[in-house]
Amino acid sequence: MYVLFEGIDTCGKSTQIELISQKHPEIIVTHEPGGTAFGQKAREILLSDSLASKRAELLLFLADRAEHYQEVISPNQDKVIISDRGFLSGIGYALANGDFDFDELVSLNRFALEGHFPDKVILFLTDMKTLEERTSVKCLDGIELRGLEYLLKVQEHMKESILKLGIPHLFVDATEDIETIHTHITDYLRNTL
């Protein structure tokens, strides 16, 4: 069972993944980009926001995704895998960057994932006020420095993409407290964990 935790920066994905992994140490926790040796190198390039070409950025994300699928997801399909980010972030960021076609992005991601989209997606949805509060107390990476409006645009593209693709999902109100969010998620994943 491959479960994707999605959302923009500071929405609380990592906190919830940590809570679940403490209670269920048998699950495999991974992340994109950076869940493999190649991915760690790709992540450094991507977070520095040093690429002039948005197509190059997209292709680097896709290369990381293909390697991640081959190294982590495919060999562990008999286990529960929770990934902090994945292909929906890839589509959301690409659409927010501009001149990309949704169907083309889906096709490229399907290729990178060898035709296997996640079984379930949990998308954390935040708002401008919460985003402002949380980003004000951290050092922003190159992608976060593109602005809060940009991040909320990415979030909207992720939500629309889930609905278009019809993947089983849970939308989480990321402005709620940690325990409430945790309860929603564990209820949703009750038959999975």
C-alpha positions in Angstrom: 0.0 0.0 0.0 1.6 3.2 -1.2 0.3 6.3 0.6 1.3 9.8 -0.5 1.3 12.7 2.0 1.1 15.9 0.0 1.0 19.6 0.7 3.0 22.8 0.4 5.8 23.6 2.8 5.0 24.1 6.5 1.6 22.4 6.2 2.4 19.7 8.8 3.0 16.6 6.6 6.3 15.7 8.3 4.9 16.1 11.8 2.0 13.7 11.0 4.3 11.2 9.3 6.5 11.2 12.4 3.5 10.5 14.7 2.4 7.6 12.5 5.9 6.1 12.2 6.3 6.2 16.0 3.2 4.1 16.5 3.9 1.9 13.5 7.6 1.4 13.1 7.0 -1.4 10.6 5.9 1.1 7.9 8.4 2.4 5.3 8.8 6.2 5.4 10.4 7.9 2.5 10.3 11.3 0.7 10.6 13.1 -2.6 12.9 14.5 -3.6 15.8 12.9 -1.8 14.7 9.5 -0.8 17.6 7.8 -2.6 21.3 8.6 -3.0 20.6 10.2 -6.4 17.6 12.0 -5.0 19.8 13.7 -2.3 21.9 15.2 -5.0 18.9 16.2 -7.0 17.3 17.8 -3.9 20.3 20.0 -3.4 20.0 21.3 -6.9 16.2 21.7 -6.8 16.1 23.5 -3.4 18.8 26.0 -4.5 16.4 27.1 -7.3 19.5 27.4 -9.5 18.1 26.0 -12.8 17.2 28.6 -15.4 14.9 26.2 -17.3 11.6 25.1 -15.7 11.7 22.1 -18.1 15.1 21.1 -16.7 13.6 21.5 -13.1 10.6 19.3 -14.1 12.9 16.6 -15.7 15.1 16.5 -12.6 12.1 15.9 -10.4 11.0 13.2 -12.8 14.4 11.5 -12.8 14.3 11.5 -9.0 10.8 10.1 -9.1 11.8 7.2 -11.4 14.8 6.4 -9.3 12.7 6.6 -6.1 10.1 4.3 -7.5 12.8 1.7 -8.6 14.7 1.8 -5.4 12.0 2.3 -2.7 8.4 1.9 -3.9 8.6 -1.1 -6.2 10.7 -3.5 -3.9 8.4 -2.8 -0.9 4.9 -3.1 -2.5 4.0 -5.8 0.0 4.4 -3.3 2.9 2.9 0.0 3.8 4.9 2.9 2.4 4.3 6.5 3.3 6.0 9.1 1.2 6.4 12.7 2.2 5.6 14.2 -1.2 5.5 12.7 -4.6 4.1 13.1 -8.1 1.3 15.4 -7.1 3.8 18.0 -5.9 5.6 17.5 -9.2 2.4 18.3 -11.1 1.4 21.1 -8.8 4.7 22.9 -9.0 5.0 22.4 -12.8 1.5 23.9 -13.4 2.3 26.8 -11.1 5.5 27.4 -13.1 3.5 28.1 -16.2 3.5 26.6 -19.6 2.8 22.9 -19.0 -0.1 20.8 -20.1 -1.9 18.7 -17.3 -2.3 15.6 -19.5 1.3 15.7 -20.6 2.5 16.0 -17.0 0.3 13.0 -16.0 1.8 11.0 -18.8 5.4 11.9 -17.8 4.7 11.0 -14.2 3.0 7.7 -15.2 6.1 6.9 -17.1 8.4 7.7 -14.2 6.2 5.6 -11.8 6.0 2.7 -14.2 2.3 3.2 -14.4 1.7 2.9 -10.6 0.2 5.9 -8.9 -0.2 5.9 -5.1 -3.1 3.9 -3.6 -4.2 6.8 -1.4 -3.3 10.5 -1.1 -3.6 12.7 2.0 -3.5 16.4 1.0 -2.9 19.0 3.6 -4.6 22.3 2.8 -3.5 25.5 4.5 -4.4 29.2 4.2 -2.5 32.4 3.8 -2.6 33.3 7.5 -1.2 30.0 8.7 1.4 30.0 5.9 2.5 33.5 6.9 2.8 32.4 10.6 4.8 29.2 9.8 7.1 30.6 7.2 8.0 33.6 9.3 9.9 31.4 11.8 12.0 29.4 9.4 14.8 29.8 6.9 13.2 29.6 3.4 14.6 27.5 0.6 14.8 28.7 -3.0 11.3 27.3 -3.9 9.7 28.9 -0.8 11.3 32.2 -1.8 9.0 32.3 -4.9 6.3 33.6 -2.6 3.3 32.6 -0.5 0.9 33.3 -3.4 2.9 30.9 -5.5 2.8 28.2 -2.8 -1.0 28.5 -2.5 -1.3 28.3 -6.3 0.7 25.0 -6.1 -1.7 23.8 -3.4 -4.7 24.5 -5.6 -3.2 22.7 -8.6 -2.5 19.6 -6.3 -6.1 19.6 -5.2 -7.5 19.9 -8.7 -5.2 17.2 -9.9 -6.3 14.7 -7.3 -9.9 15.3 -8.2 -9.2 15.0 -12.0 -7.3 11.8 -11.5 -9.9 10.2 -9.1 -7.3 8.8 -6.7 -8.7 7.9 -3.3 -7.9 10.8 -1.0 -8.4 12.7 2.2 -8.3 16.4 2.3 -6.9 17.6 5.7 -7.5 21.1 7.1 -3.9 21.9 8.0 -5.0 24.8 10.2 -6.4 22.5 12.8 -4.4 21.3 15.8 -1.9 18.4 15.5 -4.1 15.9 17.5 -7.2 16.6 15.5 -5.4 16.2 12.2 -3.8 13.0 13.5 -7.2 11.6 14.4 -8.6 12.3 10.9 -5.6 10.6 9.3 -5.6 7.5 11.5 -9.3 7.1 11.0 -8.8 7.3 7.2 -5.9 4.8 7.3 -7.5 2.5 9.9 -7.6 -0.5 7.5 -4.2 0.3 6.0 -1.9 0.5 9.1 
